Amino acid sequence: MAAPRVRTSNNEANEPTSLVVRFGPDHPLRLDSGKTLSPFQIAYQTYGTLNEARSNAVLICHALTGDQHVANPNPVTGKPGWWEVLIGPGKIIDTDRFFVICSNVIGGCLGSTGPASINPHTGKPWGLDLPVVTIRDMVRAQVMLVDHLGIDRLFSVIGGSMGGMQVLEWAASYPERVLTALPIATGARHSSQNIAFHEVGRQAVMADPDWCGGRYIEAGKRPEKGLAVARMAAHITYLSEAALHRKFGRNLQDREALTFGFDADFQIESYLRHQGMSFVDRFDANSYLYMTRAMDYFDLAADHGGRLADAFTGTKTRFCLVSFTSDWLFPTEESRTIVHALNAAGASVSFVEIETDRGHDAFLLDEPEMFAAVSGFLRSAARARGLEELA
C-alpha cells in the first residue's frame, strides 16, 4: 500500500516557515468556552523595524482563509502575500515607517495551534479535540504575542472581513492599547444568511467520507472534495453578480457548443472548480470548520448587554470604517450600524463607502479609493497624536 501523500501545509501546521512564539503551561490561553489551551504556539511575521519609542507598531488581522504571510511569498503556494498591494516599502502601510505584525490566528493551519497541530498531550493531531475558539480568543492570543514583543500600544489594528471582526474586538476589549482601528468590509455580528452559508460549507466537509470524523490526518486521507465544494460555495459570496457577469457571463469553457453532460461547460464552472481544488492544497479542512464557527459566534453587542455602543464606551481609539457598494456578504448597512454605535459612544469615527462592482473581495484588491482613505486616515491620526515621523 502506498504511503499517504505528505502535504507541505501539514508540516507548516507544526513547524511553520515564519517566526513562532511558544507559550508553556505557565501562560495558558483562557478560552470563551471555559477551557484553556496550554501549551500553545503563535506563528507570525514582522516587517519593518520597531522604533525606539515602540510607537510605530501596526497589527494586521487576517480573514477566514488568510495567514501570517501578508507581505511575503506564501511558503505553501509560492504566491505573493495576500495584502502586498497595501503593505511594503513605500506602500500605503509603509514598512519603512511602520513595524507591521501579522499572526496566524489560533485555530488556523499555518503554524499557530489549530486542529492540524500536534496535541502535546497525545502526540497526535488535535482534530476536533481542539476546543472551539472565538474571535475574542484569537485576540487574546494576539495580545499575548504583542506583550511578548514588548509593545504596550499599537499605532493601528487593521483587517478586513474576519480580520475586521478582530479589529473591533481589539478596540472593544483593549481600547487603551489601540490608537487607531481600521475595520474593513466587516460587521459587528455574523448575519443569519452568513451563518447559513457557513453551515453549507461545514456540512460539505463533514459529508466527505475522507473526513473520517475529523481524524483524516491520522488516516492518511484528506476530505478534498468536501472542502473544495465548501470553498466553491463561499467564493460565490465574495464576488458580486456584476463582477461574475463581467468576468464570465455565460461564456463556454474551451468548447464551441454545450456538451449535454455534467462537465464544466461554462467558464464560471471551471473557475469555481479551480478555486476549490487549489484551496485544498493550502488549507486544513478542520481549520475551515473552526474559523467559520468563530465568525458565526461573533456578536459584539451581545457581549455588552445587547447594546453595541456599550462596547465602545469611553474609547479614545480613532476609527475609520470602509465598506463596498457591491459587498453583499458584509453590506454597507453593517458598517453604518457600527458607525452609529461609535457616534453614540462619543468616539472619533470616519467612514467611507467605496463604489465598486468587485464584491466583498474588493478589500484585497487594488482599490485606489480605499488606499487613499487608509493613507489619509493613518497620516491624520499620526499628526493628531504628535507622531509626525509616521505621518
Sequence and secondary structure as in RCSB ss.txt:
>XXXX:A:sequence
MAAPRVRTSNNEANEPTSLVVRFGPDHPLRLDSGKTLSPFQIAYQTYGTLNEARSNAVLICHALTGDQHVANPNP
VTGKPGWWEVLIGPGKIIDTDRFFVICSNVIGGCLGSTGPASINPHTGKPWGLDLPVVTIRDMVRAQVMLVDHLG
IDRLFSVIGGSMGGMQVLEWAASYPERVLTALPIATGARHSSQNIAFHEVGRQAVMADPDWCGGRYIEAGKRPEK
GLAVARMAAHITYLSEAALHRKFGRNLQDREALTFGFDADFQIESYLRHQGMSFVDRFDANSYLYMTRAMDYFDL
AADHGGRLADAFTGTKTRFCLVSFTSDWLFPTEESRTIVHALNAAGASVSFVEIETDRGHDAFLLDEPEMFAAVS
GFLRSAARARGLEELA
>XXXX:A:secstr
       HHHHHHHS SSEEEEE TTS EE TTS EE SEEEEEEEES   TTS  EEEEE  TT  S SSS  T
TT    TTTTTEETTSSEETTT EEEEE  TT SSSSS TTSB TTTSSB GGGS    HHHHHHHHHHHHHHTT
 S EEEEEEETHHHHHHHHHHHH GGGEEEEEEES  SB  HHHHHHHHHHHHHHHHSGGGGGGTTTTTT   HH
HHHHHHHHHHHHHS HHHHHHHTTT BSS SS  SSSS  BHHHHHHHHHHHHHHTTS HHHHHHHHHHHHH BT
TGGGTT GGGGGTT   EEEEEEETT SSS HHHHHHHHHHHHHTT EEEEEEE  SS GGGGGS  HHHHHHHH
HHHHHHHHHTT GGG 
